[in-house]
Amino acid sequence: MGLHRHAFWLYGVVVGLAIQQALLSLLPKLIDPNDTRIGSWSEALRLFVFLLLIIRFFLGSAAYFDEVYCGTQSDKYDKKSYGLDYLLGFVHFVVFFGWALTIDLQQSPSYLFPSMLAFILLYDLVWLWVSRNNDTANRIKLWAFVNALTFLLGASFYVIAHFALRSPMLLAEAIAFVPVILVSVIDLAELISGQSFFKSWLKKVIT
């Protein structure tokens, strides 16, 4: 799969540009001692969530392509589409680049960042639907379920905090990030360690 290595390099370029955009737009302001804006802490948290998710999704994509197309278990995925998987993944990371542009509260409406986060978390449902007839569907289903559940938990936290408890919007947003951060940390830990205790348990539940 020499071509795959070159193709995946393009993923890395898009991810690198997205991270660069996020850091260049936020870091100068975040380290400025004269910046006393109320929203600066929220932007710092947004940057953390962005970096956590883009790294998680990039490593997750690498693990997926290695397992399905390059690994020793790739033969069990007889019916699959590299072109479809690659294209949908590429679009996903382009969306991440757009998401990086919404972190700064002074440059974009405050609702854009959580809205694009919701799109990113629910995007795997589209991937699952278009791959429903492939042998990779069960593999994708796990990701789609985890991310959809994360979205539902985050949305519930936001609704309770903002509408029921009357918390300010940015505080409610921060509370909604809790399940996103928790799930991402667990997923990253499993990806890095090679152990999948949570995913293995969850796979038994949904299959």
N, C-alpha and C positions, 0 to 999 in steps of 0.2 A: 504493500500500500504506500509506495513512494509518493504517488500523487496526493494521497490523503495528507501526508506531512506538509506538503506545499500548500494545499488547500486550507489546512487548519492554521497555517501561518497567517493567512488573511484574517481569521478570527482574532488572532493575537494583535494584529495591527489595529483593528477596529476597537478592541478592548483597551489597548494602550492609548489610543486617541481619546476615548471616552474618559479614562482616568486622568489623562493630562488636562482635558477640558475642565473637569471637576476641580482638580487641584489648583490650576492656574486662576480660576475664577474665585475660589474661596479662600485659599491659604493666606494671601496677602492681607485680606480683611480680618481673618480670624486671629492672626498674630499681631495685628495692629493694636497697641495699648490704648489708642485714642478712640477705638471703635466701641462705643458703649450702647449700641442699639440693643433693644430688647430681643430682637429676632436673631442675634448672632449665635446664641446657644442652640437655637433651633437649626440654624444652618450647619453648625458643627455636627449635630446629631444626624441631620440629613446626609452630610458627607460620609459619616461613618456607616450609615445604613446602605448608601450607594456602593461604597467600596466593598462592604461585606457581601452584598448580593452579587455584584459583578464578578468578584473573585470566585464565589461559590458556583455561579452558573458557568463560568469558564472552565473551572476544574471538573464540574459535573458533565459538561459537554465532552471534555477530553476522556473522561471515564466511560461515557456512553459509546463514543466512537471506537475506543479501544476494545470494549467488550463486544460490540455488535459487528465490527468490521475487521479488527486487527488481532483480537485475542484468541486464545485457544478454544473459547466457547462460541466463537462466531458462527460455527457450523449449525448450531441449534436455531439460529435465526435464518431460516432458508428463504423466506419471503420477506424482502426488505427493499428499501429504496435509498441508496446513498445520496442521490441528487436531491430528493425531497427532504431528507433529514438535514442535509447541508444547507439548502436554501432557507428552510424555516429557521434554522439556527442562526444563519447570517442576518436575516431580518430581525431576529430577536436582539442581537447585539447592536444593530443599527439603532433600534429603539432605545437601548441603553445609552447610546451617545446622545440622543435627543433628551433622555431623562437627565443627563448631566447638566443640560442647559437650564433646568428648572430648579436647581438647588438654591440658587441665589434669590432671596425674597425681594430684592430690589430690582431684579431683572425680569421676573416672571410672576404671574398671579400665584398666590399661595396654594390654590387648589390643584395646580398642574402637577406638582411633585407627587402627592398621594394618588392622583388620578392615574399617572403613568406607572406608579408602583403597582396599582391594581391591575393595569393592563399586563404588565410584565408577569405578575403572579398567575394570571388567568390564561396567559398565552399558550401554555402547555395543553389546555383543553382543545385548542384549535389543532395543535400538533397531534394530539390523540385522535381527534375525529378524522383527520385526513389519513392517518396511519392505521385506522381501525381494522383494515383487512390484512395488515402485515403481521408477521410474527413478532415484531417489536412492540406491538400494542400493549402487552402486559408490562413490558419494561417502562414504557412511557406513562402508563396508567399510574404507576407509583408516584412519579414526579408530579403528574397533574393533580393527583389527589392531595399530596402534601401541600402543594402551592395553593390549591383552591381552599383547603382547610385553613391555611395560614391567612389567606385573604378574608375568609369569613370571621375568623377570630379577631383580626385587626379591625375590620369594619365594625364588629360588635363592640369592641373596646372603645372605638371612637364615638359611636352613637351613645353609649352609656355615659362616657366622660363628658361629651359636649352637650348633649341634649337633656340627659337625665340629671347629671351632676352640675351642669352649667359651667364646666371648665372652659377657659379660653381656648380658641381654636388650636393654637400652636401647642398648648399643653395636652389637649386631647389627641393631637397628632402624635406627640411623643409617646403617650400611653398606648396608642395603636401600634407603635413600632415594636412593642415588647414581644409579641409572638413572632414577629418577623425576625427579630434579632435572635431570639431563643432557637427557633427552628434552623436558622442559618448557621448558628454556632454548632449545633448538633450535627447538621449535615456536613459542614466543613471538617469537623473532627472525625467523622466517619470516612470521608473522602481521603483525608490525609493519613489516617491510621490504617485504612484498608479493612476496618471492622465495620459491620453494618447491623448492630444490634437493634436499633430503633427501626430501621428500614425492613429488616427481616421480620420483626414482629408485626409491623404495619402491613407488610405484604401478605401475611397469613390472614389478617383481618379483612382485607379488601378483595382477596381472591378466593 
